[in-house]
């Protein structure tokens, strides 16, 4: 079943996070992921507000998790760790 990779992000260093974004996109695409929302307009109804929200669709939970642990994505993530506060979850889509 397909899955959504949902990230809620507060960027604290635009330059370093830009390096993350440049590398993360190709890593996500390599693992079958496609962005369906990336930093667009949003309405925060509950919980902690993080002004950058990203949703990518993957073929499966396993594909998304494999992407996360891949060397390509981990290289990208090394730029985001000290440049952002993030929450990331993978959720299976019940179709």
N, C-alpha and C positions, 0 to 999 in steps of 0.2 A: 504494500500500500504506500502511496506517496506520503511525504512528510514535509512539514514546514520547519524551517530554521528561523527562530524569532529572536532578534537581539534588540535590547533596549540599552542605549548608550548615552553617556554624558562625556563629551570630548573635552579633555583638559589641555591637550597640546595638539593644535591643528596641524602643524608641520609633520610631527611623528605619525599622527593618525592618517594623514594623507599617504604616507609611505605604506601603512597597513592596507589602506583601501586599494592602492595600486596593485598590491600583490594578492590580496584576498579575492578579488573578482576572478582572476584567472584560475586560482585554486578551486574556488567554488564551481566554476564552469567545468573544470576538468573532471569533477566528480558528479556531473549531471545536474548541478544546481543552477537555478535561474532566478534572478531577482524579480519579485513581484511588487515590492515596496522598498524604497530606499531613501530615507530622510525626508519624506513628503509631509504634507499637512497631517496633523493628528489632533485628537481631543483626549486629554488625560482625565479619566473619570474616577479612577481609584489608584491607590498605591503611589510609589515613588515616581516622580516625573523625571524622565530621561529624554531630552529633546531630540535625540536621533533614534529612529526606529527602523529596523531593517527586517524584511521578510524574504526568504528565498525558499523556493519549492524544490525538493529533491525527489528522486524516484522512490526512496524508502528511508526509514529511520537509519538503517545500516549504512546507506550511502552518505547520508549527512554526517553520521558519526565518523565514518572512515575519512571523510573530508577533513573534519576537525582535527583528527590525529595525524593527518598526512604531513610529510616534511614541508610541502609547499605552504600549507595553511599555518603550520607552526612557525615558519619563517615570517609570514605576514603578522601573525599574532605577537611576535616578539616586539614589534613596533607599537602595538596597541596597548600592551600591558601597563606601561607607565604613562600612557597618553590618554587614558580613558577609564571610566568606571562603567562596567558592563554587566548585564545579565543576558544569558544565552540559554535557550531551551529548544529542544527538537520535539515536535509534536506530530504524531501520526494523524493523517487525515482519514476519517471514516467516510468512505465514499459508498 
